[in-house]
């Protein structure tokens, strides 16, 4: 199965495409969409939408794993991230890709086995699971790959439930 993981944002959107088969992971491609800070916000959203749409067209993922919106401190930032998430979800929906959302704690649990693992521990485990020589940069890219791994670890039940809901008995 081919999975696109996305760590949403409007300045940097991390993304990673994995192939998952028989319990093994193979990174297909990964990177980040970076928008210029001086650009009008609507142009930044357009760039995010266009780049994610392009990635979907090129890699043809069968599922999208994305981080659930988490409000921590800055209300202004969370609104912008929510809007960026919206254009990412729109691109996936238009392509007919099922969307699965995970909290940071769920990702840490799935990748490291410990829901309170540090970011560094999670990224190192992502590197090891994917047999990479270094942790992908920027951090958002490593986080996106961890989201794709999370989907793969819990996908059987989630994907079957999604397919039953949208297409009937499988």
N, C-alpha and C positions, 0 to 999 in steps of 0.2 A: 504494500500500500504506500502511496506517496502522500506525504503530509507537509503542509506549509504551516510553520509556526511564526507568529507575529507578536512582537513586543511593541505595542502601539505608542505613538507620540506624534508630535507635529514638527519638532526640531530634528529628531532622529527616530526612525522606525526600523527596528531590527527585524530581520526576516531570515528564515532558514528552511530549506526544503530537504526532507529526509525520505529515504526509501526504507521501509520496514518490512521484513519478511522473515518468518520463522524465528522470531526473537532477536534478529540481528538488525542493526542500524547501519545505513550507509548514507553519509552526507552527499547530497546531489549538488547543492549550491547554497550559498548564504551571503549576506551582506547587510547593508543599511541604506535606507533612503534618508538623505540629509537635505533639509531645506534651509535656504539662507535666512538668517535672522532678520535681515533688512527688508525682506519681501513682504508684501501685504499678506495678511493671514489667509485670505481666501485663495491666494495664489499658492501658498504653502499646502493648503488642503488639496487643491487641484493637482499639485505635483505628487502628493502622497497617493491620491486616487489613481493617477495615471501610471505611476511606477508599480503599484501593487497590481493593477490590472494587467500590466505588461508581464510581471512575474507569474501571475496566474496563467496567462496565455502561453508563455514559454514552457512552464514546468507542469502544467495540468495536474495540480494536486487533487486528491480525492476527498480531502478533509482540511479544514483550517482550524488550528488551535491558537487561541488568542487570550491574552491576559485580561481577566475581569478588571473593570475600573476600580481603583482603590484610592480613596480620598485620604490624604494624610495631613498636609499642612496648608498648602497654597491653593485657595479656592480658584484663583484665576487660571492656574496651570491645569487643574483638573477639568475645567470647562473646555479648554483647548484640546486636551487629550481626548475627552469625550467626543468632541467634534471630529477629530482625526480618526478615532475608532469608528465613528459613523460612516465615514467614506470608505474605510477598509472593509467594514461589514457589507456595505453596498456593493463594492467590487466583487466580493465573494458571493453574495446573493445573486447578483446578475449572472455570474458564471455557474450558478447552480451547485455551489460547493457547500456541504453541510458545515456548520460553525459550532465549535465546542469551546467553552470558556472555562478558565481555571484561575483560581486565586494564587497569589504568590506562595502561600503555605502548601497548597495542593501540588504545585510544581516542585517545591523543595522536597516534599514527601515522596513524590514519584521518582525523582532523579537521585536523591541521596538516601532515602529511607528515613529521613528525619525532617519533620515539618518546620523546625526552627534552625535549620542549617544556615550558615552564613552564605552570603552571595559568593564569596570566594570558593567555599566548599562546593557549592552547586555548580559553579562554572568549571571547576577542576574535574568534577565527576562527569559533566557534559563532555569535556575534552576527552576523558578516558573512554566513555561509552562510544564515542564516535571515532576513536583512534586517531585523533588529531595531534599534531606536534605541538600546538600552542592553543591557548584559549582564544577563540575568535574575538576580534575587536571590531567596533566598539563593544562595550558590555551588552548593549541592547541586542546585538547579534547573537551572542552566547545565550542570552535569555530567551530569544526566539527559538533557538535550537532546543533549549530545555523544554519549552512549551510543546514542541513537536514530539519530543521524547515522552512527555507526560501523556499526550494523546495516545501514543503507541502502547504505553503501559496499561491504560484503562480503556482502550478503544473497543474491544470486543463487545462489552455490554452496552456502551454508549452508542456505538454505530448501529448495532442491531436494534436498539430501542428507537433510534432516529429513523431507520429504514422502515420499521413497522408503522411508525406514526405518519410517515410521508407516503409510503408505497403499499401499505398493507402487509399481510403475513409474508415472512421470508422463508 
